[in-house]
Structure formats: structure tokens, C-alpha cells
Amino acid sequence: MAQQLVNKIAVVTGGSRGIGKAIAHRLAREGCDLLLVAQTQSNLETAAAELSATGRRIEICTTDLRTLDGCEAVSNSLDSTYSHLDILINCAGATKGGLFLETADDLWQDGFALKFYSAVRLSRLLWPKLRERRGSVVNVIGGFARTPDPDFMIGGAVNAAFANFSKALAGLGLRDDVNVNAIHPGITVTDRMQELFEGRAERANTTVEDAVKETMDKDGIRRLGQPEDVAELACFLCTPQARHIQGTAISVDGGSTSGVY
Ligand SMILES: NC(=O)c1ccc[n+]([C@@H]2O[C@H](COP(=O)([O-])OP(=O)(O)OC[C@H]3O[C@@H](n4cnc5c(N)ncnc54)[C@H](OP(=O)(O)O)[C@@H]3O)[C@@H](O)[C@H]2O)c1
């Protein structure tokens, strides 16, 4: 692909780190100007400085996406920085793993508030702009949407709800000419992956390395995913060539999801 998204404007939630930052970087290399959204100002500033090397305009919005006010701040920030919107990437997420009987109510609330409700709210708030430009939405969800796990119930439930919402939104996209698709990453090397495996290692009284190896062996994968693996697909889904791909969910997981989907 060569500069297919020149002067397109993209909002990337979770754009300060991990998969979101990799997607933001890939979009900027393709010619997009960006509004990066996350909760920690310093992480956003670091990411923006890094991504500015692409020569594109990089704006940031520091907000807590778990609240409606926090999502409205993104819409306001977009209004004060750019005149339109072509691409929405919903990637912020920090759902906790853990044993069901030990997951307190607020962890369930937080998991849904950040990943599910922020995507619902931002899609609703920004849809008129996306419709105006015949834009694209890419939802970064996760393989547990398809394969529930007793040690990752919040993430699985959030992801399943998000996948259902994503498909329904794509139906609205058919009417309004907005392209909507989802990506289900498998284990991908980010801060979040590190945190999840630290928890697993502690519960199993083992090391993070051994916990990772055990999961890789169980899943039969040869390597861990890199944020750039997801970013490549996310960027493609926003290009004109991908316009006939609508309402689908694609795994980027090295083949770890079993079953036929
Ligand atoms: N990594 C994996 O193995 C994997 C697998 C499947 C699915 N996923 C999904 O992919 C998405 C990205 O994951 P990742 O691994 O890239 O995570 P990550 O490296 O931990 O990054 C999380 C991002 O979400 C932002 N965020 C967290 N809480 C927020 C809040 N309250 N308001 C606004 N932004 C907030 C963070 O911003 P700050 O810098 O401000 O904290 C950061 O930009 C998540 O939805 C995750 O569930 C990841």
C-alpha cells in the first residue's frame, strides 16, 4: 500500500500504547492525520512525539473513556481540531483477568465501561461525521469473544457483546455507507499482555515466561503476535480496496482460535 489515506482524519482510542499506537502509526504512514485518545497525558505526548516523525498532524485528547462525559470530550476535541472524520478505531481496553469468584463488581463495571460503552458511545457521537464522509470503523476486540475462558470471563463477555454490537453497527453502515469491521487479536506483545500474564503466573505460582510458554503450547502457536500484525490489517480495512469487506470479524492470532468461524 502506498499513501492511500492521504489527508484522511482518524480518531484512535488507546492510541498512546500497544496495539492502538501501532495502528495510529500505520495510519499516519499511509497519510492520515490523527487524534489520539487515552487517559494518561504523558503517554499520549510521548506517542504524539514519536508519530510526528511521519510528518502528519498528530493531536491528542486526554480523557477517561469509561464515562459519557469522557467520550463527549473526544467529540468536542475533534470539533476543535479537525473539520471532519474519516476513520474511527475503537481500541482502548484494559479488561482484567482473574478467577471469577475473586472478580469484584467494579472490575466488571470498568471492563464494560471502557471497552464496550466507549465504543458504543463514540460510534453514536461520531456517526454523523463518519456518514458524511462515507468513513470506516475498525473495532479491536479479541479472541475471547469466540472462545470463552473461565479465567477471563470479563474480557470474554465484553468482547462477545462488542462483537455483536459491531455486527449490528455494520448493518447500519450498509444503510449509511459506513464501513464497519472488527479484528480479534490473539496474544499480542503489549503492556497489557504483560500484566495479564503476570496475574496468571502469580495464580499458577510460576514465572511469566513459563505462563506464556504454556499458553503458546496449548494454543499451538509458533510466535507471539506483534502490535504491527494487527495494525497492518486495521489499516487495510480503511482503504478503498477493503470497501467490500463489511461486517466481518477477522482473527489475527497465528491460528490459535480453534473451530470454524
Ligand atoms: N494485547 C493482547 O494480547 C490483546 C489480545 C486481544 C485483544 N486485545 C485488545 O486490544 C486492545 C488494546 O490492547 P493493548 O494490548 O494494546 O493494551 P495496552 O497496551 O494496555 O493499551 C491500552 C490502551 O488503552 C488506553 N486506556 C486504558 N484505560 C483508559 C481509559 N480509562 N480511558 C482512555 N483510555 C484508556 C491506554 O491509555 P493510557 O496510556 O492512558 O493508559 C492505552 O492507550 C484492548 O481492547 C485489548 O482488550 C489485546
The ligand as a Gaussian input file, in Angstrom:
#p B3LYP/6-31G(d) Opt

LIG

0 1
 N       -2.542000      -7.494000      23.820000
 C       -3.296000      -8.554000      23.625000
 O       -2.821000      -9.710000      23.781000
 C       -4.737000      -8.400000      23.196000
 C       -5.418000      -9.558000      22.754000
 C       -6.741000      -9.428000      22.370000
 C       -7.374000      -8.198000      22.419000
 N       -6.684000      -7.108000      22.852000
 C       -7.429000      -5.831000      22.922000
 O       -6.753000      -4.839000      22.178000
 C       -6.981000      -3.559000      22.784000
 C       -5.636000      -2.868000      23.015000
 O       -4.886000      -3.678000      23.890000
 P       -3.325000      -3.455000      24.158000
 O       -2.771000      -4.790000      24.458000
 O       -2.754000      -2.604000      23.086000
 O       -3.401000      -2.643000      25.548000
 P       -2.363000      -1.598000      26.224000
 O       -1.026000      -1.681000      25.613000
 O       -2.508000      -1.807000      27.694000
 O       -3.019000      -0.183000      25.843000
 C       -4.280000       0.152000      26.360000
 C       -4.695000       1.497000      25.818000
 O       -5.997000       1.835000      26.367000
 C       -5.896000       3.119000      26.995000
 N       -6.773000       3.239000      28.150000
 C       -6.783000       2.460000      29.268000
 N       -7.713000       2.903000      30.146000
 C       -8.283000       4.008000      29.574000
 C       -9.312000       4.915000      29.979000
 N       -9.956000       4.769000      31.149000
 N       -9.638000       5.928000      29.148000
 C       -8.997000       6.084000      27.961000
 N       -8.036000       5.242000      27.504000
 C       -7.676000       4.220000      28.318000
 C       -4.436000       3.199000      27.444000
 O       -4.114000       4.559000      27.687000
 P       -3.077000       5.042000      28.841000
 O       -1.748000       5.105000      28.165000
 O       -3.610000       6.339000      29.232000
 O       -3.134000       4.007000      29.931000
 C       -3.731000       2.598000      26.238000
 O       -3.626000       3.528000      25.209000
 C       -7.736000      -3.822000      24.100000
 O       -9.097000      -3.591000      23.926000
 C       -7.484000      -5.289000      24.342000
 O       -8.505000      -5.923000      25.082000
 C       -5.383000      -7.172000      23.236000

